[in-house]
Amino acid sequence: MASKLHLETALMPTSSGEWGWRHDVVVRIDHGIIAGIEEASPGLATPELAADRISGVVVPGLPNLHSHAFQRAMSGLTERRGTQSDSFWTWRETMYRFVERLSPDDLEAIAAFAYMEMLEAGFTWVAEFHYLHHQPDGRPYDNVAEMSERIVAAADTAGIGLTLLPVFYRQSGFLGQPPSEGQRRFVCDRAAYARLMETRVPGGVIGIAPHSLRAVTLDDLAWAADTWRGQPAHIHVAEQTREVDDCLAAHGRRPVDLLLDKIEDDVREDDARRWCLVHATHADAKEIARIAKAQAIVGLCPITEANLGDGLFDAPALLAAGGRFGIGSDSLVRISAADELRTLEYGQRLMHRRRNVLGEAARSTGRRLIDEALLGGAWAVGAPVGAIAPGNRADFVVLHADGYRDDRALDSWLFAADNAAIKTVYRGGIPVVQQGRHRDRDAIVARYRKMLVGIQP
């Protein structure tokens, strides 16, 4: 199906190849893909152009490079301190107890709701780091990919693009510590994992996700990287100081150094960009320089990292070294592309005690944050997204301009208006969000609320 959209103001590559603002361009779309871009002829009315005119400021749809969909239904359940100091590790025990309640139907309802919210927040593609594979007692479903297929179905219901990342999880800690009872729904051997990697993702992408260096052996990591060479590869790394300490004790190396050694051994240099290092919060200066040199993407999830008390990644050091980052929603405690990027910048301001840490003289802070999230996110999800350019998906976010143009419109979105700035979201040239509301919101919300009643303890 072919169509045209006349964009009044859009962030896109210019004739020089640099990113910038263009005005009055017509985007030709064929089966959801941008087929061409041309200047709108002066004096021609919209009917003569046969193009729908889009007023407002248009930016490419943002990739969400890290999501655990089922955790959306946990929001609000972990904000009470226990008798001991709270941390990621105590939060994890609550998550293990929660996950015991979820059926395939529950997972699909939660994921559809989360993906609807992502679209309303400006995310048009999601990388789902999916590790809820088995029945509550740990036995595989008759269809080993039952839960993966529910994620695919939920993405289709919401209309979001999907990079499915089945998680490879084999142990509870470094040097082969056996899985805990709370992890039994996650654990796969190599044969079972290979079957999960056969899951069909129509119109999407599938990639590998060794959960972390503590959850797989180094041999498992090398096996997965070699078997699915060239596919997106995501892994949690250095999120917690305890993980760094345990890795040093087990291997005599810091986690990022150890991981990059394995990537360099087992992945061709021109494949390195497919790797997304999620969090990397406690990477030191040397490791950050290595990440940049390897062209791996750092997957930052600022809201979740703040919620869990993880710490702050040194983003200026990564950018200074020529590295890239993207953003993700992780635990989905709040779904907002603007809030993720604002939290990232504000965290850096607190750490470095100055303003506009990630801004530049040539680009506003909001503009640079958007540019980086688009480029790094597109590389990480392995899909033709993140730019309004021929060959890419026609995925757009239309902002209420409110009198602002160009970079100032982005600054207003990120630092003031948040999700209220979003007017329309297009997926494949088709509006799935209008006036800030998903086209199927009522049905998706009703199913989600019915599911919540059913899983109450």
C-alpha positions in Angstrom: 0.0 0.0 0.0 1.5 3.4 -1.0 0.9 6.7 0.6 2.4 10.1 1.1 2.9 12.3 4.1 3.7 16.0 3.9 5.8 16.9 6.9 5.9 20.6 7.9 9.0 20.3 10.1 11.0 17.1 10.6 14.3 16.0 12.1 16.1 14.0 9.4 19.2 13.8 7.3 19.8 16.8 5.2 21.2 17.0 1.6 24.7 17.2 3.2 24.2 13.9 5.0 24.2 15.6 8.4 21.1 15.5 10.7 19.1 18.6 10.8 15.7 20.2 10.5 13.9 20.2 7.1 10.7 22.0 6.3 7.9 21.1 3.9 9.0 17.7 2.7 6.9 14.9 1.2 7.7 11.3 2.4 6.6 8.6 0.0 5.7 5.3 1.8 5.3 1.9 0.3 4.2 -1.0 2.6 5.4 0.7 5.7 8.9 1.6 4.3 10.0 5.1 3.2 10.4 4.9 -0.5 11.6 8.4 -1.1 11.7 12.0 0.1 11.1 15.1 -1.9 10.7 18.8 -1.4 7.1 20.0 -1.4 6.6 22.1 -4.5 5.9 25.8 -3.6 2.3 26.8 -4.2 0.9 23.3 -4.5 -2.1 22.5 -2.3 -2.3 19.2 -0.4 -4.8 17.6 -2.7 -2.5 18.1 -5.7 0.3 16.5 -3.7 -2.0 13.7 -2.8 -0.3 13.8 0.6 -1.7 14.1 4.1 -0.3 17.2 5.8 1.2 16.7 9.2 1.5 19.9 11.2 3.7 20.0 14.3 7.3 18.8 14.8 8.1 15.3 13.5 10.9 13.1 14.8 11.7 9.5 14.1 10.1 7.0 16.4 12.4 6.0 19.2 13.8 2.5 19.7 13.3 1.1 23.3 16.4 -1.2 23.6 15.6 -2.9 26.9 12.3 -4.1 28.2 11.1 -6.8 30.6 7.4 -6.7 29.7 6.0 -8.8 32.6 7.5 -6.4 35.2 5.0 -3.7 34.1 2.4 -5.3 36.4 4.9 -5.1 39.3 4.8 -1.3 39.4 4.0 -0.1 42.9 4.6 -3.4 44.5 8.2 -2.9 45.6 8.1 0.6 47.2 8.1 -0.5 50.8 11.3 -1.0 52.8 11.8 -4.3 54.6 13.7 -4.9 57.8 17.0 -4.8 56.0 18.6 -2.3 53.7 16.8 -2.4 50.3 18.8 -2.9 47.1 18.5 -4.5 43.7 19.0 -7.9 45.3 16.1 -7.6 47.7 13.9 -6.2 44.8 14.9 -9.3 42.8 13.4 -11.6 45.5 10.1 -9.8 45.2 10.2 -10.2 41.4 10.8 -13.9 41.8 7.7 -14.3 44.0 5.6 -12.2 41.6 6.6 -14.1 38.5 5.2 -17.4 39.9 1.7 -16.1 39.4 1.8 -15.4 35.7 0.2 -17.6 33.0 0.7 -17.2 29.2 -2.6 -15.2 29.0 -1.4 -12.9 31.8 1.9 -12.3 30.1 0.3 -11.4 26.8 -2.1 -9.0 28.5 0.7 -7.3 30.4 2.9 -7.0 27.4 0.2 -5.6 25.1 -0.5 -2.9 27.8 3.2 -2.0 28.2 3.7 -1.8 24.4 0.6 0.4 24.1 2.1 2.7 26.7 5.4 2.7 24.8 3.7 3.9 21.6 1.9 6.6 23.5 5.3 7.7 24.9 7.1 7.9 21.6 8.7 4.5 21.4 7.9 2.7 18.1 10.2 -0.4 18.4 11.1 -2.5 21.4 13.8 -5.0 22.2 12.2 -7.4 24.6 14.7 -9.1 26.9 12.5 -12.0 27.5 13.3 -14.6 30.1 10.0 -15.9 31.5 10.1 -19.1 29.5 8.6 -22.0 31.5 5.7 -23.1 33.7 5.7 -22.1 37.4 7.3 -25.4 38.4 10.1 -25.0 35.9 8.8 -27.5 33.4 8.7 -26.4 29.7 5.3 -25.8 28.1 4.3 -28.4 25.5 5.3 -25.6 23.1 8.6 -24.5 24.4 8.2 -21.2 22.8 4.7 -20.6 24.2 5.7 -17.5 26.2 7.9 -16.1 23.4 5.0 -16.4 21.0 2.8 -14.5 23.5 5.3 -11.6 23.4 5.1 -11.6 19.6 1.3 -11.6 19.7 1.3 -8.7 22.2 3.5 -6.6 20.0 1.2 -7.3 17.1 -1.9 -6.3 19.1 -0.3 -3.0 20.1 1.3 -2.4 16.7 4.9 -1.9 17.9 8.0 -3.2 16.2 9.7 -6.0 18.0 13.2 -7.3 18.4 12.7 -10.5 20.4 15.6 -11.4 22.7 15.1 -14.8 24.3 17.3 -14.9 27.4 19.9 -17.6 27.9 20.0 -18.3 31.7 21.8 -21.3 33.1 23.2 -20.6 36.6 22.7 -18.3 39.6 26.2 -17.0 39.9 29.8 -17.1 38.7 31.6 -20.5 38.4 28.5 -22.6 38.0 26.4 -21.8 41.1 23.2 -23.8 40.7 20.0 -21.9 39.8 17.8 -20.9 42.7 14.2 -22.0 43.0 13.1 -18.5 42.0 14.9 -18.8 38.7 13.4 -22.1 37.6 11.1 -20.4 35.0 14.1 -18.9 33.3 16.7 -21.7 33.0 17.4 -23.4 29.7 20.1 -25.7 28.5 21.6 -25.2 25.0 19.1 -27.4 23.2 16.1 -25.7 24.7 17.6 -22.3 24.0 18.2 -23.2 20.4 14.5 -24.1 20.1 13.5 -20.7 21.5 15.7 -19.0 18.9 13.5 -20.6 16.2 10.5 -18.4 17.3 9.1 -16.6 14.3 8.9 -12.8 14.6 6.9 -11.6 11.5 8.1 -8.2 10.5 10.6 -8.1 13.4 14.0 -9.4 14.5 15.3 -12.1 16.8 18.6 -11.9 18.7 20.5 -13.5 21.5 20.5 -12.4 25.1 22.9 -14.2 27.5 21.4 -12.8 30.7 24.6 -11.8 32.3 28.1 -13.1 33.0 26.9 -14.5 36.3 24.0 -16.4 34.6 25.9 -18.2 31.8 29.4 -19.7 31.6 32.0 -18.2 29.3 31.7 -21.2 27.1 27.9 -20.7 26.8 28.5 -17.1 25.9 31.0 -18.1 23.2 28.6 -20.7 21.9 25.6 -18.4 21.6 27.7 -15.6 20.0 29.1 -18.0 17.4 25.9 -19.8 16.6 23.9 -16.6 15.9 26.7 -14.5 14.6 25.4 -11.2 13.1 22.2 -11.1 15.1 21.6 -8.5 17.8 23.2 -9.5 21.1 22.3 -8.0 24.4 23.6 -8.7 27.9 23.3 -7.2 31.4 26.8 -6.2 32.6 28.2 -4.3 35.6 24.8 -3.1 36.9 25.8 -3.7 40.5 29.0 -3.3 42.5 28.5 -6.8 43.9 28.5 -8.2 40.4 31.9 -6.4 39.8 33.3 -7.8 43.1 32.1 -11.3 42.4 33.5 -11.2 38.8 36.9 -10.1 40.2 36.8 -12.9 42.7 35.8 -15.6 40.2 37.9 -14.5 37.1 40.3 -11.9 38.3 38.8 -9.5 35.7 36.1 -6.7 35.9 32.9 -7.7 34.0 33.1 -5.3 31.1 36.8 -6.3 30.5 35.9 -10.0 30.7 33.0 -9.6 28.3 34.9 -7.6 25.7 37.7 -10.1 25.8 35.1 -12.8 24.8 33.5 -10.6 22.2 36.9 -9.9 20.6 37.7 -13.6 20.6 34.4 -14.8 19.2 32.9 -12.0 17.1 34.4 -10.5 14.0 35.3 -6.8 14.4 32.6 -5.8 11.9 29.9 -7.6 14.0 30.8 -5.8 17.3 28.2 -3.1 16.8 25.4 -5.6 17.2 26.3 -5.9 20.9 24.3 -3.9 23.5 25.8 -3.8 27.0 22.8 -3.1 29.2 23.5 -0.7 32.1 27.3 -1.0 32.3 26.8 1.3 35.3 30.0 0.5 37.1 32.3 0.3 34.1 35.5 2.2 34.9 37.3 4.7 32.6 39.3 2.0 30.9 36.3 -0.2 30.3 34.3 2.7 28.9 37.1 3.4 26.4 37.1 -0.2 25.4 33.3 -0.2 24.9 33.6 2.8 22.6 36.5 1.3 20.6 34.5 -2.0 20.2 31.5 0.0 18.8 29.2 -1.7 21.3 26.1 0.2 22.4 25.5 1.0 26.1 21.9 0.4 27.0 21.0 3.0 29.6 17.7 2.6 31.6 17.8 5.7 33.8 14.4 5.4 35.5 15.0 1.8 36.5 18.6 2.5 37.5 17.3 5.2 39.8 14.4 3.1 41.1 16.8 0.3 42.0 19.5 2.5 43.4 22.0 1.1 40.8 24.2 4.2 40.4 25.1 6.5 37.5 26.9 5.6 34.3 29.5 8.2 33.2 27.8 9.1 29.9 30.1 12.1 29.1 33.2 9.8 29.2 31.5 7.4 26.7 30.6 10.2 24.3 34.0 11.8 24.6 35.6 8.5 23.5 33.3 8.3 20.5 30.9 5.7 22.0 27.2 5.4 21.6 24.2 4.8 23.9 20.5 4.1 23.6 17.7 4.1 26.1 15.4 1.4 27.5 12.5 1.1 29.9 13.8 -2.0 31.7 11.5 -2.7 34.6 8.8 -0.4 33.2 8.1 1.3 36.5 7.3 4.3 34.3 7.1 4.4 30.5 8.3 7.6 29.0 11.0 8.3 26.4 11.1 11.9 27.6 11.5 10.9 31.2 14.2 8.4 30.5 16.3 11.0 28.7 15.6 13.7 31.2 16.5 11.4 34.1 19.8 10.6 32.2 20.7 14.3 31.9 19.7 15.2 35.4 21.7 12.3 36.9 24.7 13.6 35.0 24.1 17.1 36.4 24.0 15.7 39.9 27.2 13.7 39.4 29.2 16.4 37.6 27.6 19.4 39.4 27.0 21.4 36.2 24.1 22.0 33.8 23.6 20.8 30.2 26.2 18.1 30.7 25.3 16.2 27.5 24.5 19.3 25.4 26.8 20.9 22.9 27.3 24.4 21.4 25.8 23.3 18.1 22.9 21.2 19.5 20.6 21.8 22.4 20.7 19.2 25.2 17.4 17.8 24.2 18.4 17.5 20.6 21.6 15.7 21.4 19.8 13.3 23.7 17.3 12.5 21.0 20.0 12.1 18.3 22.0 9.7 20.4 19.0 7.6 21.5 17.9 7.3 17.9 21.3 6.2 16.5 22.4 4.0 19.3 18.9 2.4 19.7 18.7 1.6 16.0 22.0 -0.2 16.0 21.0 -2.1 19.1 17.6 -3.4 17.9 19.0 -4.3 14.5 16.1 -2.9 12.5 15.8 -0.1 9.9 14.5 2.5 12.3 15.6 5.7 14.0 15.8 8.0 10.9 13.5 9.5 8.4 15.3 8.2 5.4 14.7 6.0 2.4 14.8 2.3 3.3 13.8 2.9 6.9 10.4 2.2 8.4 8.0 5.1 8.3 7.8 5.4 12.1 7.2 9.0 13.3 6.3 10.9 16.4 4.5 14.1 15.9 4.8 16.7 18.7 2.6 19.6 19.6 4.8 22.5 18.7 3.2 25.0 21.1 5.0 27.8 19.4 8.4 26.1 19.5 10.4 25.1 16.5 13.3 22.8 15.9 15.6 22.1 18.9 13.5 24.0 21.3 10.5 21.8 20.6 12.6 18.8 21.7 13.8 20.6 24.8 10.2 21.4 25.7 9.2 17.7 25.2 12.0 16.3 27.3 12.3 18.9 30.0 8.7 20.2 30.4 5.8 18.6 28.6 6.8 14.9 28.8 4.2 12.5 27.2 1.7 15.4 26.9 3.7 16.8 24.0 2.9 13.7 21.8 0.1 14.3 19.4 0.3 11.4 16.9 2.5 8.4 16.5 2.8 6.6 13.1 4.0 3.1 12.6 4.7 2.2 9.0 3.0 5.4 7.9 -0.3 4.5 9.8 -1.4 6.5 12.9 -1.6 4.1 15.9 -1.7 7.0 18.4 -3.9 10.1 17.9 -4.2 13.0 20.3 -1.9 11.0 22.6 -4.2 8.0 22.8 -3.7 4.6 21.3 -6.3 3.5 18.8 -7.1 0.3 20.8 -6.5 1.7 24.3 -10.0 0.8 25.8 -9.8 -2.9 24.8 -6.1 -3.3 25.9 -6.7 -1.6 29.2 -9.8 -3.7 30.0 -7.9 -6.9 29.4 -5.0 -5.7 31.5 -7.2 -4.7 34.4 -9.0 -8.1 34.3 -5.7 -9.8 34.4 -4.5 -7.8 37.5 -7.6 -8.8 39.4 -6.9 -12.5 38.6 -3.3 -12.5 39.8 -3.8 -10.8 43.2 -2.4 -12.9 46.0 
